Amino acid sequence: MKRFYYGRTQTKIRGAMASLIVFFVVLLLFLAGLDSASDKAKREQKASLETSVWRSITQYYAIEGRYPESLDVLKEEYGLQTDYEEFFVDYQVFGANLMPDVTVLERT
């Protein structure tokens, strides 16, 4: 029955394998791009939070004439919103007229 058979099945298998490899390469590139976009969004969120905290501190100082005692004061009186699940905000006060030290860290 296979008297004039010249191996077309191997050609089909090779073509299917090549298609499968190309598919996985494209999938990996897509996932890498998605991960990169996610990292960029996280960095932008962090920068936005830092800017928001510093603006609230500056506004409080301009109105009150002193720096806020805690981050809670900024949340209650100035509507500062932070995402505690994603970021940790360290707020260190050294005195009423000394600029506080603010550090925003990403939670892992």
C-alpha positions, 0 to 999 in steps of 0.5 A: 500500500505504501509503495509510492510513499515518500514521507509526507507525514514527517513534513506535516509533523515538522510543520506542526512543531514549527507552528507550536514553537512559534506560538510559544515564542509569541506567547512568551513575548506577550507575557514578558510585555504584560509583566513589563507594563505591570511593573511600569504601572506599579512604579507610576503608582508609587510616584503618584503616591509620593507626590500626593503625600508631599503635596498634602504635607506642603498644603498642611504646612502652608495652612497650619504653619507647622508640619502634621504630627502623623499621616492620619491627620493628612488622611482625616483632614486633607483626604489623603488616600493610600493603598496599604495593600500595595504600599507602606508609607513610613512617616517620621516626624522630628518636630513641628517645624522640621520637615518630616521624613517620608518613605514609600515602599512597595509591598511584595 
